[in-house]
């Protein structure tokens, strides 16, 4: 059974295990989660359940960071840290 979890409601769909133990993800699920051929999914096993989650790319992860713009602040701070690290390395050498 595939569960679609969302912030407000939970839907259950029944799928059949095919040859070579494959399952087909229903179209409505693929569309809702924007799953495309070749995408990676994460499988989590609990006591008696399997949870499938779409793996997020780094770009998708960065775009979803809240508040918007916080990644820019992080990157600017990282550039400052890198400069300090390089200065310290030069002092040691």
PDB file of N, CA, C and O in Angstrom:
ATOM      1  N   UNK A   1       0.843  -1.172   0.000  1.00  0.00           N
ATOM      2  CA  UNK A   1       0.000   0.000   0.000  1.00  0.00           C
ATOM      3  C   UNK A   1       0.892   1.240   0.000  1.00  0.00           C
ATOM      4  O   UNK A   1       1.871   1.288   0.745  1.00  0.00           O
ATOM      5  N   UNK A   2       0.580   2.222  -0.803  1.00  0.00           N
ATOM      6  CA  UNK A   2       1.322   3.468  -0.894  1.00  0.00           C
ATOM      7  C   UNK A   2       0.527   4.527  -0.161  1.00  0.00           C
ATOM      8  O   UNK A   2      -0.663   4.708  -0.416  1.00  0.00           O
ATOM      9  N   UNK A   3       1.186   5.227   0.751  1.00  0.00           N
ATOM     10  CA  UNK A   3       0.511   6.307   1.462  1.00  0.00           C
ATOM     11  C   UNK A   3       1.012   7.633   0.925  1.00  0.00           C
ATOM     12  O   UNK A   3       2.215   7.827   0.750  1.00  0.00           O
ATOM     13  N   UNK A   4       0.097   8.534   0.666  1.00  0.00           N
ATOM     14  CA  UNK A   4       0.456   9.882   0.238  1.00  0.00           C
ATOM     15  C   UNK A   4       0.215  10.778   1.437  1.00  0.00           C
ATOM     16  O   UNK A   4      -0.921  10.976   1.867  1.00  0.00           O
ATOM     17  N   UNK A   5       1.302  11.315   1.969  1.00  0.00           N
ATOM     18  CA  UNK A   5       1.172  12.168   3.150  1.00  0.00           C
ATOM     19  C   UNK A   5       1.228  13.619   2.731  1.00  0.00           C
ATOM     20  O   UNK A   5       2.046  14.017   1.902  1.00  0.00           O
ATOM     21  N   UNK A   6       0.363  14.382   3.307  1.00  0.00           N
ATOM     22  CA  UNK A   6       0.331  15.795   3.030  1.00  0.00           C
ATOM     23  C   UNK A   6       0.027  16.470   4.352  1.00  0.00           C
ATOM     24  O   UNK A   6      -0.370  15.797   5.303  1.00  0.00           O
ATOM     25  N   UNK A   7       0.195  17.741   4.439  1.00  0.00           N
ATOM     26  CA  UNK A   7       0.064  18.428   5.726  1.00  0.00           C
ATOM     27  C   UNK A   7      -1.324  18.271   6.336  1.00  0.00           C
ATOM     28  O   UNK A   7      -1.462  18.262   7.560  1.00  0.00           O
ATOM     29  N   UNK A   8      -2.345  18.149   5.507  1.00  0.00           N
ATOM     30  CA  UNK A   8      -3.698  18.142   6.024  1.00  0.00           C
ATOM     31  C   UNK A   8      -4.342  16.757   6.001  1.00  0.00           C
ATOM     32  O   UNK A   8      -5.003  16.370   6.964  1.00  0.00           O
ATOM     33  N   UNK A   9      -4.158  16.019   4.928  1.00  0.00           N
ATOM     34  CA  UNK A   9      -4.862  14.741   4.846  1.00  0.00           C
ATOM     35  C   UNK A   9      -3.916  13.604   4.460  1.00  0.00           C
ATOM     36  O   UNK A   9      -2.802  13.829   3.988  1.00  0.00           O
ATOM     37  N   UNK A  10      -4.383  12.406   4.670  1.00  0.00           N
ATOM     38  CA  UNK A  10      -3.628  11.209   4.322  1.00  0.00           C
ATOM     39  C   UNK A  10      -4.487  10.397   3.371  1.00  0.00           C
ATOM     40  O   UNK A  10      -5.653  10.120   3.654  1.00  0.00           O
ATOM     41  N   UNK A  11      -3.909  10.019   2.247  1.00  0.00           N
ATOM     42  CA  UNK A  11      -4.608   9.198   1.268  1.00  0.00           C
ATOM     43  C   UNK A  11      -3.914   7.850   1.189  1.00  0.00           C
ATOM     44  O   UNK A  11      -2.693   7.769   1.323  1.00  0.00           O
ATOM     45  N   UNK A  12      -4.672   6.808   0.974  1.00  0.00           N
ATOM     46  CA  UNK A  12      -4.106   5.479   0.775  1.00  0.00           C
ATOM     47  C   UNK A  12      -4.527   4.970  -0.588  1.00  0.00           C
ATOM     48  O   UNK A  12      -5.684   5.097  -0.989  1.00  0.00           O
ATOM     49  N   UNK A  13      -3.577   4.398  -1.287  1.00  0.00           N
ATOM     50  CA  UNK A  13      -3.855   3.791  -2.580  1.00  0.00           C
ATOM     51  C   UNK A  13      -3.314   2.374  -2.558  1.00  0.00           C
ATOM     52  O   UNK A  13      -2.300   2.096  -1.918  1.00  0.00           O
ATOM     53  N   UNK A  14      -3.990   1.491  -3.254  1.00  0.00           N
ATOM     54  CA  UNK A  14      -3.538   0.111  -3.329  1.00  0.00           C
ATOM     55  C   UNK A  14      -2.831  -0.092  -4.669  1.00  0.00           C
ATOM     56  O   UNK A  14      -3.351   0.297  -5.715  1.00  0.00           O
ATOM     57  N   UNK A  15      -1.644  -0.702  -4.634  1.00  0.00           N
ATOM     58  CA  UNK A  15      -0.922  -1.053  -5.850  1.00  0.00           C
ATOM     59  C   UNK A  15      -0.549  -2.527  -5.762  1.00  0.00           C
ATOM     60  O   UNK A  15      -0.462  -3.087  -4.669  1.00  0.00           O
ATOM     61  N   UNK A  16      -0.331  -3.142  -6.898  1.00  0.00           N
ATOM     62  CA  UNK A  16      -0.009  -4.568  -6.941  1.00  0.00           C
ATOM     63  C   UNK A  16       1.488  -4.745  -7.200  1.00  0.00           C
ATOM     64  O   UNK A  16       2.086  -4.014  -7.990  1.00  0.00           O
ATOM     65  N   UNK A  17       2.071  -5.716  -6.529  1.00  0.00           N
ATOM     66  CA  UNK A  17       3.472  -6.055  -6.751  1.00  0.00           C
ATOM     67  C   UNK A  17       3.532  -6.914  -8.005  1.00  0.00           C
ATOM     68  O   UNK A  17       2.845  -7.930  -8.102  1.00  0.00           O
ATOM     69  N   UNK A  18       4.358  -6.504  -8.967  1.00  0.00           N
ATOM     70  CA  UNK A  18       4.440  -7.210 -10.247  1.00  0.00           C
ATOM     71  C   UNK A  18       5.622  -8.162 -10.304  1.00  0.00           C
ATOM     72  O   UNK A  18       6.242  -8.486  -9.291  1.00  0.00           O
ATOM     73  N   UNK A  19       5.913  -8.598 -11.523  1.00  0.00           N
ATOM     74  CA  UNK A  19       7.060  -9.472 -11.740  1.00  0.00           C
ATOM     75  C   UNK A  19       8.312  -8.768 -11.249  1.00  0.00           C
ATOM     76  O   UNK A  19       8.426  -7.545 -11.334  1.00  0.00           O
ATOM     77  N   UNK A  20       9.236  -9.541 -10.741  1.00  0.00           N
ATOM     78  CA  UNK A  20      10.489  -9.007 -10.209  1.00  0.00           C
ATOM     79  C   UNK A  20      10.242  -8.024  -9.063  1.00  0.00           C
ATOM     80  O   UNK A  20      11.083  -7.172  -8.776  1.00  0.00           O
ATOM     81  N   UNK A  21       9.086  -8.148  -8.414  1.00  0.00           N
ATOM     82  CA  UNK A  21       8.728  -7.369  -7.224  1.00  0.00           C
ATOM     83  C   UNK A  21       8.695  -5.863  -7.480  1.00  0.00           C
ATOM     84  O   UNK A  21       9.074  -5.077  -6.611  1.00  0.00           O
ATOM     85  N   UNK A  22       8.247  -5.464  -8.658  1.00  0.00           N
ATOM     86  CA  UNK A  22       8.137  -4.049  -8.986  1.00  0.00           C
ATOM     87  C   UNK A  22       6.735  -3.541  -8.668  1.00  0.00           C
ATOM     88  O   UNK A  22       5.769  -4.304  -8.664  1.00  0.00           O
ATOM     89  N   UNK A  23       6.642  -2.237  -8.400  1.00  0.00           N
ATOM     90  CA  UNK A  23       5.340  -1.592  -8.263  1.00  0.00           C
ATOM     91  C   UNK A  23       5.319  -0.393  -9.199  1.00  0.00           C
ATOM     92  O   UNK A  23       6.359   0.190  -9.506  1.00  0.00           O
ATOM     93  N   UNK A  24       4.129  -0.034  -9.645  1.00  0.00           N
ATOM     94  CA  UNK A  24       3.965   1.155 -10.477  1.00  0.00           C
ATOM     95  C   UNK A  24       3.375   2.245  -9.610  1.00  0.00           C
ATOM     96  O   UNK A  24       2.361   2.044  -8.941  1.00  0.00           O
ATOM     97  N   UNK A  25       4.014   3.393  -9.627  1.00  0.00           N
ATOM     98  CA  UNK A  25       3.511   4.532  -8.855  1.00  0.00           C
ATOM     99  C   UNK A  25       2.379   5.156  -9.672  1.00  0.00           C
ATOM    100  O   UNK A  25       2.589   5.538 -10.823  1.00  0.00           O
ATOM    101  N   UNK A  26       1.192   5.262  -9.095  1.00  0.00           N
ATOM    102  CA  UNK A  26       0.050   5.809  -9.839  1.00  0.00           C
ATOM    103  C   UNK A  26       0.322   7.225 -10.367  1.00  0.00           C
ATOM    104  O   UNK A  26       1.053   8.007  -9.760  1.00  0.00           O
ATOM    105  N   UNK A  27      -0.285   7.520 -11.505  1.00  0.00           N
ATOM    106  CA  UNK A  27      -0.086   8.800 -12.179  1.00  0.00           C
ATOM    107  C   UNK A  27      -0.348   9.991 -11.259  1.00  0.00           C
ATOM    108  O   UNK A  27       0.419  10.953 -11.249  1.00  0.00           O
ATOM    109  N   UNK A  28      -1.431   9.922 -10.488  1.00  0.00           N
ATOM    110  CA  UNK A  28      -1.766  11.064  -9.614  1.00  0.00           C
ATOM    111  C   UNK A  28      -0.670  11.310  -8.576  1.00  0.00           C
ATOM    112  O   UNK A  28      -0.423  12.453  -8.193  1.00  0.00           O
ATOM    113  N   UNK A  29      -0.021  10.250  -8.124  1.00  0.00           N
ATOM    114  CA  UNK A  29       1.071  10.392  -7.152  1.00  0.00           C
ATOM    115  C   UNK A  29       2.290  10.992  -7.840  1.00  0.00           C
ATOM    116  O   UNK A  29       2.927  11.902  -7.309  1.00  0.00           O
ATOM    117  N   UNK A  30       2.612  10.472  -9.037  1.00  0.00           N
ATOM    118  CA  UNK A  30       3.765  10.995  -9.786  1.00  0.00           C
ATOM    119  C   UNK A  30       3.594  12.476 -10.076  1.00  0.00           C
ATOM    120  O   UNK A  30       4.543  13.252  -9.964  1.00  0.00           O
ATOM    121  N   UNK A  31       2.384  12.865 -10.448  1.00  0.00           N
ATOM    122  CA  UNK A  31       2.134  14.278 -10.756  1.00  0.00           C
ATOM    123  C   UNK A  31       2.216  15.144  -9.506  1.00  0.00           C
ATOM    124  O   UNK A  31       2.799  16.228  -9.530  1.00  0.00           O
ATOM    125  N   UNK A  32       1.632  14.660  -8.416  1.00  0.00           N
ATOM    126  CA  UNK A  32       1.625  15.433  -7.165  1.00  0.00           C
ATOM    127  C   UNK A  32       3.044  15.676  -6.662  1.00  0.00           C
ATOM    128  O   UNK A  32       3.362  16.765  -6.183  1.00  0.00           O
ATOM    129  N   UNK A  33       3.898  14.651  -6.772  1.00  0.00           N
ATOM    130  CA  UNK A  33       5.268  14.754  -6.260  1.00  0.00           C
ATOM    131  C   UNK A  33       6.289  15.095  -7.343  1.00  0.00           C
ATOM    132  O   UNK A  33       7.490  15.153  -7.080  1.00  0.00           O
ATOM    133  N   UNK A  34       5.801  15.318  -8.561  1.00  0.00           N
ATOM    134  CA  UNK A  34       6.666  15.653  -9.691  1.00  0.00           C
ATOM    135  C   UNK A  34       7.777  14.610  -9.869  1.00  0.00           C
ATOM    136  O   UNK A  34       8.951  14.954 -10.007  1.00  0.00           O
ATOM    137  N   UNK A  35       7.385  13.340  -9.864  1.00  0.00           N
ATOM    138  CA  UNK A  35       8.327  12.243 -10.036  1.00  0.00           C
ATOM    139  C   UNK A  35       8.435  11.931 -11.523  1.00  0.00           C
ATOM    140  O   UNK A  35       7.433  11.740 -12.211  1.00  0.00           O
ATOM    141  N   UNK A  36       9.672  11.883 -11.999  1.00  0.00           N
ATOM    142  CA  UNK A  36       9.926  11.597 -13.408  1.00  0.00           C
ATOM    143  C   UNK A  36      10.798  10.349 -13.529  1.00  0.00           C
ATOM    144  O   UNK A  36      11.458   9.945 -12.572  1.00  0.00           O
ATOM    145  N   UNK A  37      10.791   9.757 -14.693  1.00  0.00           N
ATOM    146  CA  UNK A  37      11.629   8.589 -14.949  1.00  0.00           C
ATOM    147  C   UNK A  37      13.086   8.941 -14.645  1.00  0.00           C
ATOM    148  O   UNK A  37      13.589   9.973 -15.089  1.00  0.00           O
ATOM    149  N   UNK A  38      13.753   8.080 -13.891  1.00  0.00           N
ATOM    150  CA  UNK A  38      15.153   8.305 -13.537  1.00  0.00           C
ATOM    151  C   UNK A  38      15.336   8.990 -12.189  1.00  0.00           C
ATOM    152  O   UNK A  38      16.447   9.006 -11.658  1.00  0.00           O
ATOM    153  N   UNK A  39      14.262   9.561 -11.617  1.00  0.00           N
ATOM    154  CA  UNK A  39      14.367  10.201 -10.304  1.00  0.00           C
ATOM    155  C   UNK A  39      14.716   9.159  -9.245  1.00  0.00           C
ATOM    156  O   UNK A  39      14.371   7.985  -9.373  1.00  0.00           O
ATOM    157  N   UNK A  40      15.399   9.605  -8.211  1.00  0.00           N
ATOM    158  CA  UNK A  40      15.701   8.724  -7.091  1.00  0.00           C
ATOM    159  C   UNK A  40      14.623   8.869  -6.031  1.00  0.00           C
ATOM    160  O   UNK A  40      14.143   9.969  -5.760  1.00  0.00           O
ATOM    161  N   UNK A  41      14.251   7.745  -5.437  1.00  0.00           N
ATOM    162  CA  UNK A  41      13.309   7.738  -4.327  1.00  0.00           C
ATOM    163  C   UNK A  41      14.015   7.152  -3.120  1.00  0.00           C
ATOM    164  O   UNK A  41      14.876   6.283  -3.250  1.00  0.00           O
ATOM    165  N   UNK A  42      13.645   7.635  -1.950  1.00  0.00           N
ATOM    166  CA  UNK A  42      14.195   7.127  -0.701  1.00  0.00           C
ATOM    167  C   UNK A  42      13.163   6.174  -0.101  1.00  0.00           C
ATOM    168  O   UNK A  42      11.991   6.523   0.037  1.00  0.00           O
ATOM    169  N   UNK A  43      13.605   4.982   0.251  1.00  0.00           N
ATOM    170  CA  UNK A  43      12.722   3.994   0.867  1.00  0.00           C
ATOM    171  C   UNK A  43      13.048   3.938   2.353  1.00  0.00           C
ATOM    172  O   UNK A  43      14.191   3.694   2.737  1.00  0.00           O
ATOM    173  N   UNK A  44      12.037   4.165   3.183  1.00  0.00           N
ATOM    174  CA  UNK A  44      12.182   4.050   4.626  1.00  0.00           C
ATOM    175  C   UNK A  44      11.320   2.884   5.079  1.00  0.00           C
ATOM    176  O   UNK A  44      10.142   2.793   4.733  1.00  0.00           O
ATOM    177  N   UNK A  45      11.922   1.994   5.858  1.00  0.00           N
ATOM    178  CA  UNK A  45      11.203   0.825   6.351  1.00  0.00           C
ATOM    179  C   UNK A  45      10.916   1.025   7.830  1.00  0.00           C
ATOM    180  O   UNK A  45      11.826   1.276   8.621  1.00  0.00           O
ATOM    181  N   UNK A  46       9.636   0.911   8.199  1.00  0.00           N
ATOM    182  CA  UNK A  46       9.252   0.953   9.604  1.00  0.00           C
ATOM    183  C   UNK A  46       8.829  -0.459   9.988  1.00  0.00           C
ATOM    184  O   UNK A  46       9.057  -1.399   9.227  1.00  0.00           O
ATOM    185  N   UNK A  47       8.227  -0.618  11.141  1.00  0.00           N
ATOM    186  CA  UNK A  47       7.841  -1.953  11.604  1.00  0.00           C
ATOM    187  C   UNK A  47       7.121  -2.772  10.531  1.00  0.00           C
ATOM    188  O   UNK A  47       7.541  -3.881  10.201  1.00  0.00           O
ATOM    189  N   UNK A  48       6.035  -2.218   9.991  1.00  0.00           N
ATOM    190  CA  UNK A  48       5.256  -2.968   9.010  1.00  0.00           C
ATOM    191  C   UNK A  48       4.893  -2.134   7.788  1.00  0.00           C
ATOM    192  O   UNK A  48       3.911  -2.417   7.102  1.00  0.00           O
ATOM    193  N   UNK A  49       5.696  -1.098   7.522  1.00  0.00           N
ATOM    194  CA  UNK A  49       5.372  -0.203   6.412  1.00  0.00           C
ATOM    195  C   UNK A  49       6.616   0.133   5.598  1.00  0.00           C
ATOM    196  O   UNK A  49       7.749   0.032   6.067  1.00  0.00           O
ATOM    197  N   UNK A  50       6.356   0.532   4.376  1.00  0.00           N
ATOM    198  CA  UNK A  50       7.392   1.068   3.499  1.00  0.00           C
ATOM    199  C   UNK A  50       6.968   2.479   3.138  1.00  0.00           C
ATOM    200  O   UNK A  50       5.839   2.693   2.696  1.00  0.00           O
ATOM    201  N   UNK A  51       7.849   3.434   3.318  1.00  0.00           N
ATOM    202  CA  UNK A  51       7.554   4.824   2.974  1.00  0.00           C
ATOM    203  C   UNK A  51       8.473   5.215   1.820  1.00  0.00           C
ATOM    204  O   UNK A  51       9.693   5.081   1.917  1.00  0.00           O
ATOM    205  N   UNK A  52       7.881   5.697   0.732  1.00  0.00           N
ATOM    206  CA  UNK A  52       8.642   6.184  -0.417  1.00  0.00           C
ATOM    207  C   UNK A  52       8.626   7.701  -0.388  1.00  0.00           C
ATOM    208  O   UNK A  52       7.565   8.317  -0.285  1.00  0.00           O
ATOM    209  N   UNK A  53       9.810   8.304  -0.479  1.00  0.00           N
ATOM    210  CA  UNK A  53       9.905   9.764  -0.545  1.00  0.00           C
ATOM    211  C   UNK A  53      10.761  10.143  -1.731  1.00  0.00           C
ATOM    212  O   UNK A  53      11.725   9.450  -2.057  1.00  0.00           O
ATOM    213  N   UNK A  54      10.416  11.233  -2.370  1.00  0.00           N
ATOM    214  CA  UNK A  54      11.219  11.730  -3.471  1.00  0.00           C
ATOM    215  C   UNK A  54      12.482  12.356  -2.892  1.00  0.00           C
ATOM    216  O   UNK A  54      12.428  13.154  -1.956  1.00  0.00           O
ATOM    217  N   UNK A  55      13.598  11.982  -3.459  1.00  0.00           N
ATOM    218  CA  UNK A  55      14.880  12.556  -3.052  1.00  0.00           C
ATOM    219  C   UNK A  55      14.983  13.942  -3.669  1.00  0.00           C
ATOM    220  O   UNK A  55      14.732  14.111  -4.862  1.00  0.00           O
ATOM    221  N   UNK A  56      15.346  14.927  -2.874  1.00  0.00           N
ATOM    222  CA  UNK A  56      15.469  16.289  -3.389  1.00  0.00           C
ATOM    223  C   UNK A  56      16.889  16.540  -3.867  1.00  0.00           C
ATOM    224  O   UNK A  56      17.858  16.121  -3.234  1.00  0.00           O
ATOM    225  N   UNK A  57      16.992  17.229  -4.992  1.00  0.00           N
ATOM    226  CA  UNK A  57      18.303  17.638  -5.472  1.00  0.00           C
ATOM    227  C   UNK A  57      18.766  18.808  -4.611  1.00  0.00           C
ATOM    228  O   UNK A  57      17.961  19.426  -3.915  1.00  0.00           O
ATOM    229  N   UNK A  58      20.029  19.105  -4.657  1.00  0.00           N
ATOM    230  CA  UNK A  58      20.572  20.227  -3.891  1.00  0.00           C
ATOM    231  C   UNK A  58      19.890  21.527  -4.288  1.00  0.00           C
ATOM    232  O   UNK A  58      19.599  22.365  -3.434  1.00  0.00           O
ATOM    233  N   UNK A  59      19.637  21.696  -5.564  1.00  0.00           N
ATOM    234  CA  UNK A  59      18.990  22.928  -6.039  1.00  0.00           C
ATOM    235  C   UNK A  59      17.576  23.040  -5.474  1.00  0.00           C
ATOM    236  O   UNK A  59      17.176  24.113  -5.023  1.00  0.00           O
ATOM    237  N   UNK A  60      16.812  21.939  -5.492  1.00  0.00           N
ATOM    238  CA  UNK A  60      15.454  21.959  -4.925  1.00  0.00           C
ATOM    239  C   UNK A  60      15.513  22.261  -3.434  1.00  0.00           C
ATOM    240  O   UNK A  60      14.692  23.018  -2.915  1.00  0.00           O
ATOM    241  N   UNK A  61      16.488  21.667  -2.745  1.00  0.00           N
ATOM    242  CA  UNK A  61      16.635  21.902  -1.311  1.00  0.00           C
ATOM    243  C   UNK A  61      16.913  23.376  -1.033  1.00  0.00           C
ATOM    244  O   UNK A  61      16.289  23.972  -0.155  1.00  0.00           O
ATOM    245  N   UNK A  62      17.839  23.958  -1.770  1.00  0.00           N
ATOM    246  CA  UNK A  62      18.210  25.371  -1.565  1.00  0.00           C
ATOM    247  C   UNK A  62      17.026  26.282  -1.860  1.00  0.00           C
ATOM    248  O   UNK A  62      16.787  27.242  -1.128  1.00  0.00           O
ATOM    249  N   UNK A  63      16.277  25.989  -2.931  1.00  0.00           N
ATOM    250  CA  UNK A  63      15.138  26.830  -3.299  1.00  0.00           C
ATOM    251  C   UNK A  63      14.028  26.791  -2.247  1.00  0.00           C
ATOM    252  O   UNK A  63      13.230  27.725  -2.160  1.00  0.00           O
ATOM    253  N   UNK A  64      13.968  25.723  -1.447  1.00  0.00           N
ATOM    254  CA  UNK A  64      12.909  25.592  -0.444  1.00  0.00           C
ATOM    255  C   UNK A  64      13.307  26.063   0.939  1.00  0.00           C
ATOM    256  O   UNK A  64      12.510  25.967   1.873  1.00  0.00           O
ATOM    257  N   UNK A  65      14.534  26.576   1.098  1.00  0.00           N
ATOM    258  CA  UNK A  65      14.969  27.063   2.409  1.00  0.00           C
ATOM    259  C   UNK A  65      14.179  28.312   2.759  1.00  0.00           C
ATOM    260  O   UNK A  65      14.029  29.221   1.943  1.00  0.00           O
ATOM    261  N   UNK A  66      13.682  28.340   3.974  1.00  0.00           N
ATOM    262  CA  UNK A  66      12.911  29.486   4.457  1.00  0.00           C
ATOM    263  C   UNK A  66      13.726  30.210   5.518  1.00  0.00           C
ATOM    264  O   UNK A  66      14.423  29.525   6.267  1.00  0.00           O
ATOM    265  N   UNK A  67      13.701  31.482   5.645  1.00  0.00           N
ATOM    266  CA  UNK A  67      13.071  32.428   4.729  1.00  0.00           C
ATOM    267  C   UNK A  67      13.887  32.551   3.444  1.00  0.00           C
ATOM    268  O   UNK A  67      15.089  32.285   3.422  1.00  0.00           O
ATOM    269  N   UNK A  68      13.215  32.953   2.395  1.00  0.00           N
ATOM    270  CA  UNK A  68      13.903  33.137   1.120  1.00  0.00           C
ATOM    271  C   UNK A  68      15.045  34.127   1.326  1.00  0.00           C
ATOM    272  O   UNK A  68      14.907  35.097   2.072  1.00  0.00           O
ATOM    273  N   UNK A  69      16.155  33.883   0.672  1.00  0.00           N
ATOM    274  CA  UNK A  69      17.305  34.763   0.815  1.00  0.00           C
ATOM    275  C   UNK A  69      18.271  34.308   1.886  1.00  0.00           C
ATOM    276  O   UNK A  69      19.403  34.790   1.942  1.00  0.00           O
ATOM    277  N   UNK A  70      17.845  33.381   2.744  1.00  0.00           N
ATOM    278  CA  UNK A  70      18.741  32.949   3.811  1.00  0.00           C
ATOM    279  C   UNK A  70      19.946  32.213   3.248  1.00  0.00           C
ATOM    280  O   UNK A  70      21.015  32.224   3.858  1.00  0.00           O
ATOM    281  N   UNK A  71      19.792  31.574   2.095  1.00  0.00           N
ATOM    282  CA  UNK A  71      20.932  30.900   1.474  1.00  0.00           C
ATOM    283  C   UNK A  71      21.971  31.922   1.027  1.00  0.00           C
ATOM    284  O   UNK A  71      23.172  31.659   1.087  1.00  0.00           O
ATOM    285  N   UNK A  72      21.506  33.090   0.579  1.00  0.00           N
ATOM    286  CA  UNK A  72      22.444  34.144   0.185  1.00  0.00           C
ATOM    287  C   UNK A  72      23.271  34.601   1.379  1.00  0.00           C
ATOM    288  O   UNK A  72      24.480  34.805   1.265  1.00  0.00           O
ATOM    289  N   UNK A  73      22.613  34.761   2.524  1.00  0.00           N
ATOM    290  CA  UNK A  73      23.316  35.150   3.751  1.00  0.00           C
ATOM    291  C   UNK A  73      24.338  34.080   4.124  1.00  0.00           C
ATOM    292  O   UNK A  73      25.474  34.394   4.479  1.00  0.00           O
ATOM    293  N   UNK A  74      23.927  32.821   4.040  1.00  0.00           N
ATOM    294  CA  UNK A  74      24.821  31.709   4.358  1.00  0.00           C
ATOM    295  C   UNK A  74      26.046  31.721   3.445  1.00  0.00           C
ATOM    296  O   UNK A  74      27.176  31.576   3.913  1.00  0.00           O
ATOM    297  N   UNK A  75      25.818  31.894   2.140  1.00  0.00           N
ATOM    298  CA  UNK A  75      26.932  31.868   1.193  1.00  0.00           C
ATOM    299  C   UNK A  75      27.883  33.038   1.413  1.00  0.00           C
ATOM    300  O   UNK A  75      29.098  32.873   1.298  1.00  0.00           O
ATOM    301  N   UNK A  76      27.353  34.211   1.726  1.00  0.00           N
ATOM    302  CA  UNK A  76      28.217  35.369   2.010  1.00  0.00           C
ATOM    303  C   UNK A  76      29.073  35.117   3.247  1.00  0.00           C
ATOM    304  O   UNK A  76      30.259  35.446   3.269  1.00  0.00           O
ATOM    305  N   UNK A  77      28.458  34.529   4.282  1.00  0.00           N
ATOM    306  CA  UNK A  77      29.212  34.195   5.495  1.00  0.00           C
ATOM    307  C   UNK A  77      30.279  33.147   5.201  1.00  0.00           C
ATOM    308  O   UNK A  77      31.385  33.206   5.738  1.00  0.00           O
ATOM    309  N   UNK A  78      29.942  32.202   4.357  1.00  0.00           N
ATOM    310  CA  UNK A  78      30.909  31.151   4.011  1.00  0.00           C
ATOM    311  C   UNK A  78      32.109  31.724   3.262  1.00  0.00           C
ATOM    312  O   UNK A  78      33.240  31.286   3.477  1.00  0.00           O
ATOM    313  N   UNK A  79      31.872  32.702   2.386  1.00  0.00           N
ATOM    314  CA  UNK A  79      32.971  33.361   1.666  1.00  0.00           C
ATOM    315  C   UNK A  79      33.889  34.068   2.659  1.00  0.00           C
ATOM    316  O   UNK A  79      35.110  33.990   2.528  1.00  0.00           O
ATOM    317  N   UNK A  80      33.319  34.761   3.656  1.00  0.00           N
ATOM    318  CA  UNK A  80      34.129  35.430   4.686  1.00  0.00           C
ATOM    319  C   UNK A  80      34.966  34.403   5.455  1.00  0.00           C
ATOM    320  O   UNK A  80      36.152  34.620   5.705  1.00  0.00           O
ATOM    321  N   UNK A  81      34.336  33.282   5.828  1.00  0.00           N
ATOM    322  CA  UNK A  81      35.055  32.232   6.562  1.00  0.00           C
ATOM    323  C   UNK A  81      36.192  31.665   5.724  1.00  0.00           C
ATOM    324  O   UNK A  81      37.279  31.396   6.237  1.00  0.00           O
ATOM    325  N   UNK A  82      35.935  31.484   4.430  1.00  0.00           N
ATOM    326  CA  UNK A  82      36.969  30.943   3.548  1.00  0.00           C
ATOM    327  C   UNK A  82      38.169  31.886   3.481  1.00  0.00           C
ATOM    328  O   UNK A  82      39.315  31.436   3.495  1.00  0.00           O
ATOM    329  N   UNK A  83      37.908  33.190   3.409  1.00  0.00           N
ATOM    330  CA  UNK A  83      39.002  34.167   3.387  1.00  0.00           C
ATOM    331  C   UNK A  83      39.821  34.081   4.667  1.00  0.00           C
ATOM    332  O   UNK A  83      41.051  34.101   4.618  1.00  0.00           O
ATOM    333  N   UNK A  84      39.145  33.985   5.822  1.00  0.00           N
ATOM    334  CA  UNK A  84      39.856  33.867   7.094  1.00  0.00           C
ATOM    335  C   UNK A  84      40.674  32.579   7.153  1.00  0.00           C
ATOM    336  O   UNK A  84      41.809  32.583   7.628  1.00  0.00           O
ATOM    337  N   UNK A  85      40.099  31.484   6.673  1.00  0.00           N
ATOM    338  CA  UNK A  85      40.815  30.208   6.659  1.00  0.00           C
ATOM    339  C   UNK A  85      42.063  30.297   5.795  1.00  0.00           C
ATOM    340  O   UNK A  85      43.125  29.805   6.180  1.00  0.00           O
ATOM    341  N   UNK A  86      41.938  30.922   4.629  1.00  0.00           N
ATOM    342  CA  UNK A  86      43.095  31.073   3.739  1.00  0.00           C
ATOM    343  C   UNK A  86      44.172  31.956   4.359  1.00  0.00           C
ATOM    344  O   UNK A  86      45.361  31.678   4.205  1.00  0.00           O
ATOM    345  N   UNK A  87      43.769  33.021   5.063  1.00  0.00           N
ATOM    346  CA  UNK A  87      44.735  33.887   5.745  1.00  0.00           C
ATOM    347  C   UNK A  87      45.483  33.114   6.823  1.00  0.00           C
ATOM    348  O   UNK A  87      46.697  33.263   6.968  1.00  0.00           O
ATOM    349  N   UNK A  88      44.768  32.291   7.578  1.00  0.00           N
ATOM    350  CA  UNK A  88      45.399  31.485   8.616  1.00  0.00           C
ATOM    351  C   UNK A  88      46.373  30.477   8.038  1.00  0.00           C
ATOM    352  O   UNK A  88      47.440  30.233   8.601  1.00  0.00           O
ATOM    353  N   UNK A  89      45.996  29.892   6.908  1.00  0.00           N
ATOM    354  CA  UNK A  89      46.893  28.936   6.237  1.00  0.00           C
ATOM    355  C   UNK A  89      48.167  29.627   5.802  1.00  0.00           C
ATOM    356  O   UNK A  89      49.262  29.088   5.964  1.00  0.00           O
ATOM    357  N   UNK A  90      48.023  30.838   5.243  1.00  0.00           N
ATOM    358  CA  UNK A  90      49.198  31.595   4.785  1.00  0.00           C
ATOM    359  C   UNK A  90      50.113  31.950   5.970  1.00  0.00           C
ATOM    360  O   UNK A  90      51.336  31.947   5.829  1.00  0.00           O
ATOM    361  N   UNK A  91      49.522  32.258   7.139  1.00  0.00           N
ATOM    362  CA  UNK A  91      50.318  32.570   8.317  1.00  0.00           C
ATOM    363  C   UNK A  91      51.114  31.348   8.776  1.00  0.00           C
ATOM    364  O   UNK A  91      52.256  31.475   9.218  1.00  0.00           O
ATOM    365  N   UNK A  92      50.515  30.186   8.670  1.00  0.00           N
ATOM    366  CA  UNK A  92      51.181  28.954   9.104  1.00  0.00           C
ATOM    367  C   UNK A  92      52.318  28.592   8.164  1.00  0.00           C
ATOM    368  O   UNK A  92      53.369  28.121   8.597  1.00  0.00           O
ATOM    369  N   UNK A  93      52.103  28.814   6.882  1.00  0.00           N
ATOM    370  CA  UNK A  93      53.114  28.452   5.881  1.00  0.00           C
ATOM    371  C   UNK A  93      54.191  29.476   5.924  1.00  0.00           C
ATOM    372  O   UNK A  93      55.159  29.386   5.168  1.00  0.00           O
TER     373      UNK A  93
END
